[in-house]
Amino acid sequence: MKVLRLPKERLDLFASVLQQFGEVHAPVEQNGKYAFRALSRWSDARLDYPRTILPPKKYFVPPKDTLFQYKEGLGYVPADLAADRRIILFGLHSCDIYGLNILDQVFSGKYDDPYYQARRKNVAIIGVDCIPDEHCFCHSMRADFVDKGFDLFFQDLGDRYLVMVGTALGDDMVLATGSLFEPVTPEDLAEYKQRSSAKRKAFKLHVEIRDLPEIFELEYDSSLWKQVGDRCLSCGACSMVCPTCYCFDVADDVDLGARSGSRSRTWDSCLFSTHAMVAGGENFREGRASRVKFRYYHKQRGFVAEYGRPSCVGCGRCISACPVNIDISQVISQLRGIENATA
């Protein structure tokens, strides 16, 4: 992996060069919150943000995604995936890149998803490091550092960035800027090591994941699930903001006259009361406690059995989004029998 440095006063110039590679999107502040949006000017970008409301998955699996249309006389009309629309996502944190790497496994596995793949290959990823806040526990989930899944990654060194080049496209971006980037110096490496160590120590929230699948197996019938289920509103907010939740529902929208329409998929949540409902009205997880338990078991145990690691990346979005303050870190602590932990 090639490693370079970029003085911060040259970042604006670099951003202007990026436009030849695609439409630049970055975190933008909205009423004290942050969201990825297309930039009309570079000064709108906020690279020191804590987390965005929605994760970058919205670019690859949109909240509502039209799969195809059907019309009388034309039959099946495939969706326009905007294959020629190239986007550069600037400012992803390590945990969100890790989340995309997990989605890559899901949507490129046994059943390849062409809709996801078409968007994924047309979006470039530029990462930026971050400072953890009170909701972050990505270090516990081993997602505070990534070595793949990005084209470029910027590590803040004060008045300059240490830039890791992850792909040939990232190298092309560097080459297109001429002499903006410079070779790294021993001082840069020393500063990087110092800041990396300081970041690890800055985490306020820690979750022990060692032998967690076994703990979940032993606590399957724990009364904790009813306690959390009684508090849960089944609103699905935690699923909507999660970087790795990928459940969706599929429905046909028929136009007036019933001779044309479209098929779309929309984000779904295992916490919704209808998620496990099947034909005849049978619901395999009618109670909220069973739905809460299923979500935790899927992310922290089932995903481990399938892919070798939890699907949680520790971004903290579910903690900040829950209207009744259910905290995943406290739920896990209670399962472990740690005293003074409240979910």
Helices and strands as residue ranges (DSSP letters): E 2-7, G 8-10, H 11-18, E 23-30, E 33-38, G 42-44, G 56-59, E 64-71, E 75-78, E 87-92, H 94-107, H 114-120, E 123-128, E 152-156, E 160-165, H 168-176, E 182-183, H 186-202, H 212-218, H 224-231, H 237-241, E 248-254, E 260-267, G 279-281, H 288-297, I 298-302, H 303-307, H 317-321, H 328-335
